[in-house]
């Protein structure tokens, strides 16, 4: 959900309304518009969070969550297969998974950007892309990892 067009639209509406008045009204509107953006964003985020909470409460076995991507809210829906309907989240890795686990993943900014581009190319969310990538790696045969080369023995001097 992009908030910038909403905030900019409200700012333009206020400017148009102020244009009806004189110079003092226009100046007051300009001052209001300069400080309006952050307050409007916070109020919209509050409304989106309330809507997500109401949906979660009214739909058993679901969880609607709001998180920020940059300055914009993103809604995600998780459907628990334990709800009795056998439904799954669209972002689960394998059919039949009983629960969705949440983790916090810290990535270098460059890697995060590459993952976002790859997910966008495939038309999936970053979460789905990461779940698919992890599942793919886990299905691959284990590759022996080489540790640092070490020498052991004795030295005579």
Secondary structure, DSSP 8 states (H G I E B T S, - for coil): ---HHHHHHHHHHHHHHHHTS-HHHHHHHHHHHHHHHHHHHHHHHHHHHHHHHHHHHHSTTEEEEEEEETTEEEEEEEE-GGGTT----TT-SSTT------------HHHHHHHHHHHHHHTS-HHHHHHHHHHHHHHS------------S----
